């Protein structure tokens, strides 16, 4: 079962929920845009699902500081260190990207490292914002000290999925927007499959004896771990693992934030779910020539890729990162944002708890008949 909600209605509802959770109006608008970007572009585990299961509960119980005041700790002309003040990562990372964009326009490249933050949602939101402004954007985050995956060949979960994104501007059409986890899949998709009683592809999970499993309950019980991008070492798993380490290095020690591979993890010490680190990097193409000409060449490059004759097994043809998501967004504008039934039900329950008026599509009656 799925439910479709008009994007404007969904965004307004999310904003109202966040306001009820203690955010000021400006922060609530920013966070609502980040959240609904994910749903509208097809990243359903990182949108309103996160509102129900992460953002609202933690704002309400104080694990995320609703009244946080992110601030610059130190900076140079081209770089800055930002302290998130335990605030909502969606708001803090948006500020970090804005600062990096301003610095890039001045120096050609800007970089902001963030400490003391929280989960920041879909990384692609921040990089596409840079691309829409004619800039090249990179964004990444670790998971603080939380471990969801062991190092390649290891047994102790000490790294996060450590997602990263990059976006490159073009003159027209969908820009290049890469948004990926360094594991073969985001763990939110495994948890969603577990909640819905579904199996997962056999490439996603590996039991401790090295055999694959399609049962998400094995991951929840820590009997199996999510595979690194590339799978085992023999098929390139060192690449995903290496990228995860890079993200932790750039978002942990560099920012003064927490990171998973700390000595205490080998002693079984529990990990605090705080002090998440992010990094934003922005490049101004005009530092290398005509920004317009470069964007036109980018368009030519991507069009050439998309124009490749499709192989017999490629049922969807040839595309590039960012194009399918842009198509999904256009469909969301026309037909409404598609939400999985369990997410819609969670939103309806959250609306009732906070006494916030929900869009009509999220009413109990509509949920029972939607398909």
Backbone torsions as a table, in degrees:
resi	resn	phi	psi	omega
1	UNK	NA	135.2	173.3
2	UNK	-129.5	160.4	179.2
3	UNK	-128.9	139.6	177.4
4	UNK	-109.5	131.1	-178.7
5	UNK	-126.8	130.0	176.4
6	UNK	-53.6	136.1	-173.8
7	UNK	-58.0	-44.2	-178.7
8	UNK	-62.1	-40.3	179.1
9	UNK	-66.7	-41.9	-179.7
10	UNK	-64.2	-42.8	-179.2
11	UNK	-64.2	-42.9	178.6
12	UNK	-63.5	-39.6	178.8
13	UNK	-64.3	-46.5	179.3
14	UNK	-60.9	-41.3	177.7
15	UNK	-59.9	-43.7	-179.5
16	UNK	-65.8	-38.9	177.4
17	UNK	-61.7	-46.2	-178.4
18	UNK	-65.8	-34.6	175.5
19	UNK	-63.9	-42.0	177.2
20	UNK	-65.0	-25.6	177.9
21	UNK	-83.1	0.2	172.9
22	UNK	111.6	-3.5	-179.6
23	UNK	-75.7	148.5	172.9
24	UNK	-72.3	166.7	-172.4
25	UNK	-60.3	-41.9	-178.4
26	UNK	-65.7	-46.0	179.5
27	UNK	-64.2	-38.7	179.8
28	UNK	-64.3	-39.6	178.2
29	UNK	-64.8	-44.2	179.7
30	UNK	-61.5	-50.0	-177.7
31	UNK	-63.2	-37.9	178.6
32	UNK	-63.5	-38.5	177.6
33	UNK	-64.0	-41.8	179.5
34	UNK	-64.4	-44.3	-177.0
35	UNK	-64.8	-48.4	-176.1
36	UNK	-76.2	-21.7	170.6
37	UNK	-55.4	-45.8	-177.0
38	UNK	-61.4	-49.3	-179.3
39	UNK	-64.5	-43.0	-176.5
40	UNK	-67.5	-24.7	-179.9
41	UNK	-99.2	2.7	175.3
42	UNK	97.7	4.7	178.0
43	UNK	-93.1	68.8	-167.9
44	UNK	-67.8	-21.2	178.9
45	UNK	-79.0	-14.1	-174.4
46	UNK	-111.8	8.0	-178.7
47	UNK	-105.4	-118.5	-178.4
48	UNK	-67.4	-19.9	171.6
49	UNK	-59.6	-40.6	176.6
50	UNK	-68.5	-33.7	176.7
51	UNK	-59.8	-44.5	-177.9
52	UNK	-70.2	-44.0	-169.6
53	UNK	-99.2	-16.5	-177.2
54	UNK	-125.3	-63.3	-167.1
55	UNK	-67.4	-54.4	-178.2
56	UNK	-62.2	-49.1	179.8
57	UNK	-59.3	-39.6	-176.3
58	UNK	-78.3	-29.1	172.3
59	UNK	-67.8	-39.9	-177.2
60	UNK	-71.3	-33.9	-179.1
61	UNK	-96.1	1.0	173.7
62	UNK	91.3	-2.0	177.9
63	UNK	-66.4	-28.6	169.0
64	UNK	-110.9	127.8	-175.8
65	UNK	-79.9	111.4	-178.3
66	UNK	-64.7	-32.9	-178.0
67	UNK	-97.8	24.4	-176.8
68	UNK	-60.9	152.6	177.6
69	UNK	-128.2	83.7	177.6
70	UNK	-55.1	140.8	-176.2
71	UNK	-149.1	151.8	178.7
72	UNK	-76.9	128.0	180.0
73	UNK	-88.5	-44.4	176.7
74	UNK	-156.3	155.7	-179.4
75	UNK	-159.0	159.2	170.5
76	UNK	-121.8	-173.6	-179.4
77	UNK	-61.7	-35.0	-175.1
78	UNK	-112.6	-0.3	-175.5
79	UNK	-144.8	158.5	177.6
80	UNK	-153.8	153.8	172.6
81	UNK	-114.3	124.0	-175.6
82	UNK	-114.1	130.8	174.7
83	UNK	-98.3	123.4	-176.0
84	UNK	-80.2	-8.2	177.3
85	UNK	57.4	32.7	179.7
86	UNK	63.1	21.8	-178.5
87	UNK	-84.6	-178.9	-179.4
88	UNK	-65.7	122.6	-176.1
89	UNK	-60.3	-27.8	178.6
90	UNK	-60.7	-37.9	-179.2
91	UNK	-80.9	-43.1	-177.5
92	UNK	-64.6	-43.4	-178.9
93	UNK	-69.8	-32.3	176.2
94	UNK	-62.9	-40.9	176.3
95	UNK	-64.5	-42.4	179.2
96	UNK	-59.9	-42.6	179.1
97	UNK	-65.6	-39.6	177.7
98	UNK	-60.8	-43.2	179.6
99	UNK	-64.5	-44.4	179.7
100	UNK	-63.1	-38.1	178.4
101	UNK	-65.1	-43.4	178.4
102	UNK	-61.5	-42.3	-179.4
103	UNK	-67.9	-37.7	179.0
104	UNK	-63.4	-38.5	179.1
105	UNK	-65.4	-25.5	-179.2
106	UNK	-88.1	-43.3	-171.3
107	UNK	-113.1	-9.4	-175.5
108	UNK	100.2	-28.1	177.5
109	UNK	-150.0	138.7	177.8
110	UNK	-132.2	142.6	-179.1
111	UNK	-139.5	132.9	178.3
112	UNK	-129.4	124.8	173.5
113	UNK	-100.9	142.9	-174.8
114	UNK	-123.9	134.7	174.3
115	UNK	-124.2	168.2	173.9
116	UNK	58.2	41.2	-179.5
117	UNK	-115.7	-169.2	-179.3
118	UNK	-138.1	-177.7	-177.2
119	UNK	-47.1	130.7	-174.7
120	UNK	-110.2	11.1	174.0
121	UNK	78.1	-141.3	-176.6
122	UNK	-82.6	120.0	-177.7
123	UNK	-62.9	-28.4	-177.3
124	UNK	-65.1	-24.5	178.7
125	UNK	-57.4	-44.6	-173.7
126	UNK	-73.8	-38.5	-178.5
127	UNK	-74.4	-36.1	177.4
128	UNK	-66.9	-27.5	175.7
129	UNK	-62.9	-41.8	177.1
130	UNK	-66.2	-44.3	-178.7
131	UNK	-63.0	-37.2	178.4
132	UNK	-64.1	-24.3	178.0
133	UNK	-93.3	9.0	178.3
134	UNK	83.2	15.8	-177.7
135	UNK	-114.8	159.6	174.6
136	UNK	-92.9	127.2	-177.0
137	UNK	-120.6	141.9	171.9
138	UNK	-129.7	140.4	179.3
139	UNK	-144.0	143.0	178.5
140	UNK	-152.4	159.3	178.4
141	UNK	-150.4	146.8	168.7
142	UNK	-96.5	-171.4	179.9
143	UNK	-112.9	28.6	-175.3
144	UNK	65.6	-139.6	-179.6
145	UNK	-87.3	-3.0	-177.9
146	UNK	-69.2	135.8	177.9
147	UNK	-114.0	125.9	176.8
148	UNK	-119.2	-8.7	-179.4
149	UNK	-144.3	139.8	176.1
150	UNK	-79.7	159.7	173.2
151	UNK	-61.4	156.9	-177.9
152	UNK	-55.6	121.1	-178.8
153	UNK	86.2	-1.0	-178.1
154	UNK	-98.5	-179.3	-177.1
155	UNK	-123.9	-14.0	-175.7
156	UNK	-103.1	124.7	177.8
157	UNK	-68.2	115.2	-177.1
158	UNK	-141.3	2.3	177.6
159	UNK	-126.0	152.4	174.5
160	UNK	-87.7	-177.9	173.3
161	UNK	-70.9	-19.1	171.1
162	UNK	44.0	65.5	-177.5
163	UNK	-70.1	156.8	175.5
164	UNK	-145.7	155.2	-179.6
165	UNK	-140.6	151.5	173.7
166	UNK	-142.2	140.5	178.6
167	UNK	-137.0	140.1	-177.2
168	UNK	-126.5	131.1	-176.4
169	UNK	-74.6	154.9	176.4
170	UNK	-135.0	168.7	-178.9
171	UNK	-77.2	-27.7	-178.6
172	UNK	-157.8	162.4	177.5
173	UNK	73.5	-167.9	-175.9
174	UNK	-75.8	128.2	175.7
175	UNK	-72.0	168.2	171.5
176	UNK	-74.7	121.7	176.4
177	UNK	-136.4	103.5	176.4
178	UNK	-92.9	126.6	179.6
179	UNK	-137.6	107.8	-169.8
180	UNK	-145.2	151.8	167.9
181	UNK	-91.6	160.7	178.2
182	UNK	-87.2	-10.4	168.0
183	UNK	-88.5	167.5	-175.6
184	UNK	-63.9	-20.7	179.5
185	UNK	-157.7	152.4	173.6
186	UNK	-69.3	140.4	-177.1
187	UNK	-65.9	-19.7	176.5
188	UNK	-60.1	-32.7	179.0
189	UNK	-71.6	-33.1	176.5
190	UNK	-68.1	-43.2	179.6
191	UNK	-66.0	-37.3	178.0
192	UNK	-64.0	-42.3	178.1
193	UNK	-63.2	-37.3	179.0
194	UNK	-65.3	-44.1	179.5
195	UNK	-62.6	-35.6	-175.6
196	UNK	-92.3	2.7	177.9
197	UNK	68.9	31.7	-177.9
198	UNK	-109.8	154.6	173.3
199	UNK	-81.7	164.5	177.0
200	UNK	-117.1	160.8	176.6
201	UNK	-56.4	146.1	-173.4
202	UNK	-66.5	-17.3	179.8
203	UNK	-79.4	-11.4	-173.5
204	UNK	-77.6	-40.2	-170.6
205	UNK	-121.9	142.1	179.6
206	UNK	-128.3	124.5	176.4
207	UNK	-71.1	166.5	-175.3
208	UNK	-65.7	-17.5	176.3
209	UNK	-90.6	4.5	177.4
210	UNK	93.0	-2.5	-179.3
211	UNK	-89.7	145.1	179.4
212	UNK	-76.1	159.0	174.2
213	UNK	-143.8	149.4	177.6
214	UNK	-103.5	5.7	-175.8
215	UNK	-94.4	109.1	-179.7
216	UNK	-64.9	-20.5	177.4
217	UNK	-62.5	-28.4	178.5
218	UNK	-66.0	-34.4	175.6
219	UNK	-69.4	-44.0	-178.6
220	UNK	-62.7	-33.2	-179.7
221	UNK	-88.2	4.0	-178.4
222	UNK	59.9	31.6	173.8
223	UNK	-94.8	-11.0	177.4
224	UNK	-146.9	154.6	-178.8
225	UNK	-120.6	153.6	175.4
226	UNK	-68.6	138.7	-177.7
227	UNK	-78.9	152.1	173.9
228	UNK	-74.2	153.7	175.1
229	UNK	-54.4	121.9	-174.9
230	UNK	104.4	-14.5	177.8
231	UNK	80.9	-139.4	179.1
232	UNK	-71.7	172.0	-178.1
233	UNK	-57.2	-34.5	-175.6
234	UNK	-66.3	-24.5	-178.3
235	UNK	-112.8	15.5	173.7
236	UNK	106.3	13.2	-179.3
237	UNK	-59.5	-23.7	178.3
238	UNK	-63.6	-22.8	-180.0
239	UNK	-71.9	-48.9	177.2
240	UNK	-63.3	-42.5	178.8
241	UNK	-62.2	-43.1	179.2
242	UNK	-63.7	-39.8	177.1
243	UNK	-63.7	-39.5	178.7
244	UNK	-62.4	-41.7	177.7
245	UNK	-64.2	-40.2	178.7
246	UNK	-60.8	-44.9	179.1
247	UNK	-61.2	-43.7	179.1
248	UNK	-63.7	-38.0	179.5
249	UNK	-66.4	-38.3	-177.8
250	UNK	-83.6	-20.6	-179.1
251	UNK	-107.4	-12.3	-179.5
252	UNK	-101.3	-90.4	-177.9
253	UNK	-55.1	-40.7	-178.3
254	UNK	-61.6	-39.0	-176.7
255	UNK	-90.1	-11.5	-172.8
256	UNK	76.9	22.6	179.5
257	UNK	-97.4	173.0	176.9
258	UNK	-73.0	162.4	176.1
259	UNK	-152.7	154.9	-172.4
260	UNK	-68.9	-48.9	-175.8
261	UNK	-77.4	67.7	178.7
262	UNK	-102.8	154.0	-176.6
263	UNK	-53.8	-35.3	-177.0
264	UNK	-63.3	-25.1	-177.7
265	UNK	-65.5	-29.2	179.1
266	UNK	-75.3	-14.2	177.8
267	UNK	-99.7	3.3	178.9
268	UNK	80.9	13.7	179.9
269	UNK	-68.5	138.1	179.9
270	UNK	-66.1	150.7	-179.1
271	UNK	-98.2	131.3	175.1
272	UNK	-76.5	138.0	-177.1
273	UNK	-92.8	65.9	-179.9
274	UNK	-155.5	-177.7	177.8
275	UNK	53.2	48.5	175.5
276	UNK	-72.6	145.2	179.9
277	UNK	-112.4	143.5	175.7
278	UNK	-129.7	163.7	171.4
279	UNK	-142.2	133.9	175.2
280	UNK	-118.8	131.9	177.5
281	UNK	-129.8	130.9	-179.2
282	UNK	-130.0	136.6	178.5
283	UNK	-120.5	133.3	176.6
284	UNK	-94.4	112.7	-179.3
285	UNK	-57.8	-25.3	-177.6
286	UNK	-66.0	-14.1	175.2
287	UNK	-72.9	-10.3	-176.3
288	UNK	-118.7	3.9	-178.7
289	UNK	145.5	-156.3	178.9
290	UNK	-73.9	117.4	-179.7
291	UNK	-60.7	-37.9	179.8
292	UNK	-64.9	-43.5	-180.0
293	UNK	-66.0	-39.9	178.9
294	UNK	-64.9	-42.8	178.9
295	UNK	-63.0	-35.9	177.7
296	UNK	-67.1	-40.4	176.4
297	UNK	-64.9	-37.5	176.5
298	UNK	-60.7	-41.6	178.9
299	UNK	-62.8	-42.8	179.2
300	UNK	-61.8	-44.5	179.9
301	UNK	-59.4	-49.1	-177.0
302	UNK	-68.2	-37.8	177.6
303	UNK	-63.7	-36.6	178.8
304	UNK	-65.9	-42.0	176.7
305	UNK	-60.5	-49.5	-177.7
306	UNK	-66.9	-21.8	179.5
307	UNK	-86.1	1.2	179.9
308	UNK	-63.4	137.4	173.3
309	UNK	-57.2	134.7	-177.0
310	UNK	-80.6	141.8	174.5
311	UNK	-71.4	159.8	-176.5
312	UNK	-59.1	-33.3	-176.9
313	UNK	-82.2	-12.7	-175.7
314	UNK	-86.2	84.9	-175.1
315	UNK	-65.1	-24.3	-178.7
316	UNK	-98.9	3.7	-177.3
317	UNK	77.0	-164.4	-176.9
318	UNK	-106.3	136.4	179.0
319	UNK	-144.8	-162.2	178.4
320	UNK	-150.5	159.8	-178.9
321	UNK	-58.1	127.0	-178.9
322	UNK	110.8	-34.0	-177.7
323	UNK	-70.1	-48.8	178.5
324	UNK	-62.2	-35.8	-179.9
325	UNK	-68.2	-36.4	176.8
326	UNK	-65.3	-38.5	176.6
327	UNK	-65.0	-40.8	178.3
328	UNK	-62.8	-38.7	179.1
329	UNK	-63.9	-44.1	178.9
330	UNK	-62.0	-38.4	177.2
331	UNK	-66.9	-37.1	177.5
332	UNK	-63.0	-38.1	177.5
333	UNK	-65.0	-40.3	-176.4
334	UNK	-76.5	-45.3	-167.5
335	UNK	-110.9	-7.2	-174.8
336	UNK	100.9	156.9	-179.8
337	UNK	-78.4	127.3	-178.0
338	UNK	-85.5	122.0	179.7
339	UNK	-118.5	136.3	174.3
340	UNK	-60.7	148.0	-178.9
341	UNK	-51.1	-48.7	-179.9
342	UNK	-60.4	-34.3	177.5
343	UNK	-68.4	-44.8	178.5
344	UNK	-60.1	-41.2	178.4
345	UNK	-64.6	-39.4	177.7
346	UNK	-64.4	-38.4	178.2
347	UNK	-66.4	-41.2	178.4
348	UNK	-62.4	-41.5	178.6
349	UNK	-65.9	-39.5	178.8
350	UNK	-64.7	-40.1	177.5
351	UNK	-60.4	-42.9	178.2
352	UNK	-64.4	-40.6	-178.6
353	UNK	-64.5	-37.6	-175.8
354	UNK	-97.7	0.4	-178.2
355	UNK	58.5	42.2	176.9
356	UNK	-105.0	135.8	178.9
357	UNK	-71.1	122.3	-178.4
358	UNK	-93.9	154.7	173.3
359	UNK	-55.8	149.6	-177.2
360	UNK	-55.3	-33.9	-178.7
361	UNK	-65.7	-17.1	-179.7
362	UNK	-96.2	5.6	178.0
363	UNK	-69.8	155.4	-177.5
364	UNK	-57.6	-39.6	-178.4
365	UNK	-65.2	-44.7	-180.0
366	UNK	-63.8	-36.2	-179.5
367	UNK	-64.0	-34.5	-177.7
368	UNK	-70.8	-27.6	-175.4
369	UNK	-104.4	-12.5	-177.6
370	UNK	-68.3	146.6	179.2
371	UNK	-150.5	NA	NA
